[in-house]
């Protein structure tokens, strides 16, 4: 099992976690535990939001990078971890209650 798979499995095992996904630099899901329609909806919208947040951080300080994004609503919490180190530019997402 790869480090990514182990990390996703560990996140998924936490109480209240509904699902996890990994999307590539274009916002296309490459790994998910959510159903297809939820995956497509979250991947597209969160990719756009993450790109905007990355851009905003860079506009404020060109030497800085977005490392984590946490979104809380009345129903859910979404945690986004953009991966900067890889050429692929993947993003890991976690959705919890």
Secondary structure, DSSP 8 states (H G I E B T S, - for coil): --HHHHHHHHHHTSTTEEEEEEE-TTS-EEEESS-HHHHHHHHHHHHHHHHHHHHHHHHH-TT-----EEEE-SS-EEEEEE--SSSS--EEEEEE-
